[in-house]
Amino acid sequence: MLRLKKYNFKSKGFTLFSLLFVLLFSSCSNIVELDLETGDPKIVIDAEIIWEKGTSGSEQSIKITRMAPYYNPEVPKVSGAQVRVENSNGDIFTFNESEPGLYVCTNFVPAINMEYKLFVQVDGQSLTATEKLVSVSPIDKVEQELMPDITGPDFIVVSFYYKDPADQVNYYLTDYKIDYLAYPEYTVSSDEFVNGNEINEKFGGTDLKPGKIMEITHRGISKNFYNYMNLILEAASSNPFGSVPGNIRGNILNTTDTNNFALGYFRLCETNHILYTVK
């Protein structure tokens, strides 16, 4: 038989006091913004020349922004910069500003293993970086499977496969875009222990359901960029858009003032891009 608890005056008073105590503290909860130090508003250059297999690669873009205070909701875009890229043959590709902070070239000529040099003039500073365009092994097939999970229901894992060339050391960067991810998820890999073999990359999780469309971009990258991205992903827990504990230096040099370095990395990647619908 269910027994009802009898409250006396003291227990009722204590209950009322507890309720008022909770309401008082819940009503006093405010957002507190810390008075954080503001560092130098460094220039940030997002310069990825990305050449999709089977395309001309003639249209490329470079974004230039500026670091902002932590609580600033907008990323300041940098206008008025002069941007160009030169290859080792002496060809010059000019990037013109199409909108604030976005610089576009429509006649770029990509070539595997060609060396390219970035030149940026901004805020009276001369910035430069040098990199080669790296090839990528094409994706041969995509498969999916159910992965057992002892803590809950089985979940879907999608794998894609590619043949790594045996005559060179290779490094790869892959990003995955799905509607439930706020930002792309990045992974880096190398052929250090699997050189010349078939390699597979896996992505899965409980949110990966049938009907979801995955956008996979698989890049060939240089060793230096591989090391840079490893630091970024380790610091930001695989979210390159998160806050990192310090400024990680890229390959962009300031030839006017070496102490006033820019953030970002100039890289050139051949890519294989696919859309996969989860079954």
C-alpha positions as CSV (number, residue, x, y, z in Angstrom):
1,M,0.0,0.0,0.0
2,L,1.3,3.4,-0.9
3,R,2.0,5.5,2.2
4,L,1.7,9.3,2.1
5,K,4.4,11.2,3.9
6,K,3.1,13.6,6.6
7,Y,4.8,17.0,6.7
8,N,4.8,19.1,9.9
9,F,5.3,22.9,10.0
10,K,9.1,22.6,10.2
11,S,9.3,20.3,7.1
12,K,7.0,22.6,5.2
13,G,9.0,25.7,6.1
14,F,12.3,23.9,5.2
15,T,10.8,23.0,1.8
16,L,9.6,26.5,1.2
17,F,13.0,27.9,2.1
18,S,14.8,25.5,-0.2
19,L,12.5,26.4,-3.1
20,L,13.1,30.1,-2.6
21,F,16.9,29.4,-2.3
22,V,16.9,27.6,-5.7
23,L,14.8,30.3,-7.3
24,L,17.0,33.1,-6.0
25,F,20.2,31.6,-7.4
26,S,18.6,30.6,-10.7
27,S,17.3,34.1,-11.2
28,C,20.7,35.6,-10.5
29,S,22.5,33.6,-13.1
30,N,24.0,36.1,-15.6
31,I,26.5,35.8,-18.5
32,V,29.9,36.9,-17.3
33,E,32.3,38.2,-19.8
34,L,35.9,38.1,-18.6
35,D,38.2,41.1,-19.3
36,L,40.6,39.3,-21.5
37,E,43.8,40.7,-22.9
38,T,43.7,41.6,-26.6
39,G,46.7,40.6,-28.7
40,D,47.9,42.1,-31.9
41,P,45.3,41.9,-34.6
42,K,47.5,39.7,-36.8
43,I,46.7,39.1,-40.5
44,V,45.3,35.6,-41.2
45,I,45.8,34.3,-44.8
46,D,43.7,31.3,-45.8
47,A,45.5,30.4,-49.1
48,E,44.5,26.9,-50.3
49,I,45.0,26.2,-54.0
50,I,42.8,23.2,-54.5
51,W,42.8,21.3,-57.8
52,E,40.0,18.8,-58.2
53,K,40.9,15.9,-60.4
54,G,39.3,16.2,-63.9
55,T,38.9,20.0,-63.7
56,S,41.0,22.8,-65.1
57,G,41.6,24.3,-61.7
58,S,41.7,27.8,-63.2
59,E,39.5,29.5,-60.6
60,Q,41.1,29.8,-57.2
61,S,40.6,32.0,-54.2
62,I,42.5,33.3,-51.2
63,K,40.9,34.8,-48.0
64,I,42.5,37.5,-45.9
65,T,41.1,38.3,-42.5
66,R,42.4,39.8,-39.2
67,M,42.4,38.3,-35.7
68,A,39.6,39.7,-33.6
69,P,39.0,39.9,-29.8
70,Y,37.5,36.7,-28.3
71,Y,34.0,38.1,-27.9
72,N,33.9,39.7,-31.3
73,P,31.0,38.0,-33.3
74,E,32.5,39.0,-36.7
75,V,35.8,38.2,-38.3
76,P,37.3,41.4,-39.7
77,K,37.9,41.0,-43.5
78,V,40.9,42.7,-45.0
79,S,40.4,44.8,-48.1
80,G,42.9,46.5,-50.4
81,A,45.6,43.8,-50.4
82,Q,47.7,43.1,-53.4
83,V,47.8,39.3,-54.0
84,R,49.6,37.2,-56.6
85,V,51.1,33.8,-57.1
86,E,54.1,33.0,-59.3
87,N,55.3,29.6,-60.5
88,S,58.8,28.4,-61.0
89,N,58.4,29.1,-64.8
90,G,57.9,32.8,-64.0
91,D,54.1,32.8,-64.8
92,I,52.2,35.3,-62.7
93,F,48.6,34.8,-61.5
94,T,46.9,37.8,-60.0
95,F,44.2,37.5,-57.4
96,N,41.7,40.4,-57.5
97,E,39.4,41.3,-54.7
98,S,35.8,40.2,-55.6
99,E,34.3,41.1,-52.2
100,P,35.8,42.2,-48.9
101,G,38.6,39.9,-47.9
102,L,38.1,37.5,-50.8
103,Y,40.7,37.5,-53.6
104,V,40.0,35.5,-56.8
105,C,42.1,34.3,-59.8
106,T,40.3,32.9,-62.9
107,N,43.3,31.9,-65.0
108,F,45.4,29.8,-62.6
109,V,47.3,26.9,-64.2
110,P,48.0,24.0,-61.7
111,A,50.8,21.6,-62.4
112,I,51.8,18.7,-60.2
113,N,55.2,19.1,-58.4
114,M,55.5,22.7,-59.7
115,E,56.7,25.2,-57.1
116,Y,54.6,28.3,-56.5
117,K,55.3,31.4,-54.5
118,L,52.7,33.6,-52.8
119,F,53.1,37.3,-52.5
120,V,50.8,39.5,-50.4
121,Q,51.2,43.3,-49.9
122,V,48.9,44.5,-47.0
123,D,49.2,47.1,-44.3
124,G,52.5,48.2,-45.7
125,Q,53.9,44.7,-45.1
126,S,55.3,42.2,-47.6
127,L,54.3,38.6,-46.9
128,T,55.5,35.6,-48.9
129,A,55.3,31.7,-48.8
130,T,56.6,28.9,-51.1
131,E,55.1,25.5,-51.6
132,K,54.7,22.7,-54.3
133,L,51.5,21.4,-55.7
134,V,51.1,17.8,-54.3
135,S,49.3,15.0,-56.1
136,V,46.7,12.7,-54.6
137,S,45.8,9.0,-55.2
138,P,42.3,8.7,-56.6
139,I,39.5,7.1,-54.5
140,D,38.8,3.6,-55.9
141,K,35.8,2.6,-53.9
142,V,33.5,3.4,-51.0
143,E,32.0,0.9,-48.6
144,Q,30.0,0.9,-45.4
145,E,29.5,-1.5,-42.5
146,L,27.9,-1.8,-39.1
147,M,30.3,-1.5,-36.2
148,P,29.4,-3.3,-33.0
149,D,29.3,-1.0,-29.9
150,I,29.1,-2.7,-26.5
151,T,27.8,0.5,-24.9
152,G,24.8,1.0,-27.3
153,P,23.4,0.1,-30.7
154,D,25.6,-0.7,-33.6
155,F,26.6,2.3,-35.7
156,I,27.5,2.9,-39.4
157,V,31.1,3.3,-40.6
158,V,31.9,4.5,-44.1
159,S,35.3,3.7,-45.6
160,F,37.0,4.8,-48.8
161,Y,40.0,3.1,-50.4
162,Y,42.9,4.3,-52.5
163,K,46.1,2.9,-53.8
164,D,49.2,4.6,-52.3
165,P,52.1,5.0,-54.8
166,A,55.2,3.0,-53.8
167,D,57.8,5.3,-55.3
168,Q,57.3,8.2,-53.0
169,V,56.4,9.3,-49.5
170,N,52.9,10.6,-49.3
171,Y,50.8,12.6,-46.9
172,Y,47.0,13.1,-46.9
173,L,44.4,15.5,-45.5
174,T,40.7,14.5,-45.6
175,D,37.7,16.5,-44.6
176,Y,34.1,15.2,-44.1
177,K,31.0,17.4,-44.3
178,I,27.6,16.3,-43.2
179,D,24.5,18.3,-42.2
180,Y,24.9,17.5,-38.5
181,L,28.4,18.7,-38.3
182,A,28.8,22.5,-37.5
183,Y,32.2,22.4,-39.2
184,P,34.0,19.9,-41.4
185,E,35.8,17.2,-39.6
186,Y,39.5,16.8,-40.6
187,T,41.9,13.9,-40.5
188,V,45.5,13.6,-41.5
189,S,47.4,10.5,-42.5
190,S,50.6,9.3,-44.1
191,D,52.0,6.1,-45.8
192,E,54.8,5.7,-43.3
193,F,53.9,2.1,-42.5
194,V,51.7,1.3,-45.5
195,N,53.8,2.6,-48.4
196,G,52.6,1.2,-51.8
197,N,49.6,-0.6,-50.3
198,E,45.9,0.0,-50.5
199,I,44.9,2.4,-47.8
200,N,41.4,3.0,-46.3
201,E,40.1,5.9,-44.3
202,K,37.1,5.5,-42.0
203,F,34.4,7.8,-40.7
204,G,31.4,6.8,-38.5
205,G,29.3,7.5,-35.5
206,T,25.8,7.2,-34.1
207,D,24.6,10.3,-36.0
208,L,25.5,8.7,-39.3
209,K,22.1,7.5,-40.5
210,P,20.8,6.0,-43.8
211,G,19.9,8.8,-46.2
212,K,22.6,11.2,-44.9
213,I,24.9,12.6,-47.6
214,M,28.6,12.7,-46.9
215,E,30.9,15.1,-48.8
216,I,34.4,13.8,-48.7
217,T,37.4,15.8,-49.9
218,H,40.7,13.9,-50.0
219,R,43.9,15.9,-50.6
220,G,47.5,15.2,-51.2
221,I,49.6,17.5,-49.0
222,S,53.3,18.2,-48.3
223,K,55.1,16.9,-45.2
224,N,55.4,20.4,-43.8
225,F,51.7,21.1,-44.1
226,Y,51.0,17.6,-42.6
227,N,53.0,18.5,-39.5
228,Y,51.3,21.9,-39.3
229,M,47.8,20.3,-39.5
230,N,48.8,17.7,-36.9
231,L,49.6,20.5,-34.5
232,I,46.3,22.4,-35.3
233,L,44.2,19.3,-34.8
234,E,45.9,18.2,-31.7
235,A,45.5,21.7,-30.1
236,A,41.9,22.1,-31.2
237,S,40.7,18.5,-30.6
238,S,40.2,17.8,-34.3
239,N,38.3,21.1,-34.8
240,P,40.5,23.6,-36.7
241,F,38.0,26.3,-36.0
242,G,38.3,26.0,-32.3
243,S,40.4,28.1,-30.0
244,V,44.0,26.9,-29.7
245,P,46.3,27.6,-26.7
246,G,48.8,29.6,-28.8
247,N,49.6,30.9,-32.3
248,I,50.8,28.0,-34.5
249,R,53.2,29.4,-37.1
250,G,52.6,28.5,-40.7
251,N,54.9,29.0,-43.7
252,I,54.0,32.6,-44.4
253,L,56.9,35.0,-43.8
254,N,56.9,38.7,-43.3
255,T,59.9,40.0,-45.2
256,T,59.3,43.6,-44.0
257,D,59.2,42.8,-40.3
258,T,60.0,39.2,-39.3
259,N,58.5,39.7,-35.8
260,N,55.1,40.7,-37.3
261,F,54.3,37.3,-38.7
262,A,51.0,36.4,-40.3
263,L,48.9,33.3,-39.4
264,G,47.8,30.7,-41.9
265,Y,49.4,28.3,-44.4
266,F,49.9,28.6,-48.2
267,R,49.3,25.1,-49.6
268,L,48.6,23.6,-53.0
269,C,46.7,20.3,-53.1
270,E,45.3,18.0,-55.8
271,T,42.1,16.6,-54.5
272,N,39.5,13.9,-55.1
273,H,36.0,15.0,-54.1
274,I,33.0,12.6,-53.8
275,L,29.4,12.7,-52.5
276,Y,28.2,9.5,-50.8
277,T,24.7,8.7,-49.7
278,V,24.6,6.5,-46.6
279,K,22.5,3.3,-47.1
